[in-house]
Amino acid sequence: MNQFVGLVAFSIGLGLFVFPQGVAAGVGERFGRTAGHWETVAVRAVGGLGMAVGFWLLVV
């Protein structure tokens, strides 16, 4: 079960890390602004964290 959750977390994290523009635009729109640099950085950080947790769950 942990490996399945790890694979899902890694996949979602990879998607957020590689293609952050759509989510960053949604975050910017939520706060009434356009997606800027910091929104993209925040989405990539969450994606990197998701990949790290997913990889850890896959290995352990």
Contacts in CASP RR format, 6 or more apart in sequence:
PFRMAT RR
TARGET T0000
AUTHOR 0000-0000-0000
METHOD contacts of the structure
MODEL  1
MNQFVGLVAFSIGLGLFVFPQGVAAGVGERFGRTAGHWETVAVRAVGGLG
MAVGFWLLVV
2 57 0 8 1.000
2 60 0 8 1.000
3 57 0 8 1.000
3 58 0 8 1.000
5 54 0 8 1.000
5 57 0 8 1.000
6 53 0 8 1.000
6 54 0 8 1.000
6 55 0 8 1.000
6 56 0 8 1.000
6 57 0 8 1.000
6 58 0 8 1.000
7 54 0 8 1.000
7 58 0 8 1.000
9 50 0 8 1.000
9 51 0 8 1.000
9 53 0 8 1.000
9 54 0 8 1.000
9 57 0 8 1.000
10 50 0 8 1.000
10 51 0 8 1.000
10 54 0 8 1.000
10 55 0 8 1.000
10 57 0 8 1.000
10 58 0 8 1.000
12 47 0 8 1.000
12 50 0 8 1.000
13 46 0 8 1.000
13 47 0 8 1.000
13 48 0 8 1.000
13 49 0 8 1.000
13 50 0 8 1.000
13 51 0 8 1.000
13 54 0 8 1.000
14 47 0 8 1.000
14 51 0 8 1.000
15 47 0 8 1.000
16 23 0 8 1.000
16 43 0 8 1.000
16 44 0 8 1.000
16 46 0 8 1.000
16 47 0 8 1.000
16 48 0 8 1.000
16 50 0 8 1.000
17 44 0 8 1.000
17 47 0 8 1.000
17 48 0 8 1.000
17 51 0 8 1.000
20 40 0 8 1.000
20 43 0 8 1.000
20 44 0 8 1.000
20 47 0 8 1.000
21 35 0 8 1.000
21 40 0 8 1.000
22 35 0 8 1.000
23 43 0 8 1.000
24 35 0 8 1.000
24 36 0 8 1.000
24 39 0 8 1.000
24 40 0 8 1.000
24 42 0 8 1.000
24 43 0 8 1.000
25 34 0 8 1.000
25 35 0 8 1.000
25 39 0 8 1.000
26 35 0 8 1.000
27 35 0 8 1.000
27 39 0 8 1.000
27 42 0 8 1.000
27 43 0 8 1.000
28 34 0 8 1.000
28 35 0 8 1.000
28 36 0 8 1.000
28 39 0 8 1.000
29 35 0 8 1.000
END
